[in-house]
Amino acid sequence: MANRHRGEIEAFLDGERMTLVLTLGALAELEQAFGGEDMLALASRFETGRIAATDAVKIIGAGLRGAGYQHSDEDVSRMTAEGGAAGFISIVAELLSATFGGSGK
């Protein structure tokens, strides 16, 4: 079971319940993936709500790896989520909320 106080969320990907968390290492991975932005710049970037599919792949991949899974971004790009595209957006929004604050679920 995910611990929201540690920034963890649960999501169903490929029909399997998985835990995602953006650890410090996962955030560093995202900083590098998004052009060396610092954590505050990342939070501001994601706050706009405009996230491309490639952004979602990177965020979900980093969250999975932060939780200990070995899925590459390529693996993530082939996964399915409950609710289709809306399901992926929901996962990203919940993960970012758990990481950077906000009401979340």
N, C-alpha and C positions, 0 to 999 in steps of 0.2 A: 504494500500500500504506500502510495506517495505521501511524503511529508511536506506539506505546503510551507511550513516554517523554514524548511531548508531550501525552498525554491523548487521542489519537485512537483511534477504533475504526472498524471496517467493519461495515456492515449491508446486508442486501438489502431494499430497499423498492421496491414496485411492480416487482419483478423486476430491479432495477438495483442494482449494488454502489455504495454511497455511503459516504463518510467523514463521521463526525460528531466534533465536538470542542466542549467547553464552554470557549471562550475567556473572558477576563476580561469582554469585552463581552456574551457570551452569559450569563455568570453574573449580570451586572448586569441583563440583561433578565429573568432568572428571579427575581431579588430583587424587582423591580418587580411581576412577575406574581403573586408569592406574598405581596404585602402589605408590601413593604419590608424583609423579613427580611434580615439580613446573611448572609455566606457560611457562618459557623459554624451559624447557625440553620437555613439551608437544608440543610446536611449532616446536622444532627440530625433534621430533618423527614424527610428521605429515608431515614435509617438505620432508621426504624421498619418499612420495607418495605410500608407502606400507601400505595399510590399509585393515585389515581383515573385513569380514562381521560383526563380533561381534563388532569391533571398530566402524563401520558405524552405527550400531544400537545404541551404546552408545552415539555417537556424535549427531546423529539426535534426539534421545530421549532427550538429554540435551538441544539441541536447541529448541525443541518444548516446554519443560518445562520452559525454559528461557523466552519464549514468552507468557507463561501463560496457555498452554494446560496441561491437567492432564494425558497424555499418559505415561504409563509405558514402559520400554524397551521391555517387552513382547508384549505390544500392537504394538509397532513400528516394531517388528520382523515379524508381520503378515501383515503389510501394503504393498501396491503396489505403485510403482512410474512410472511416464511416462518414457518410455525407458527401463524399467526393471532394471537389475543390473547396466547398464551404467547410468541410471537415478539416482540411489542412489549414485553412485560415484560422479556424477556431483553435487548433492546436498551437499555432504560432502565437496568437493573441494571448492565450492562457499562459503559455510558457514565458512570454515577455512580461506579462503582468506579475507572475510569480517571482520573476527575477528582479524587475525594476520597480515593483510596487504597483498599487492600484487595487481595485476591488476584486477583479478576477472572478473565478467560480468558487 
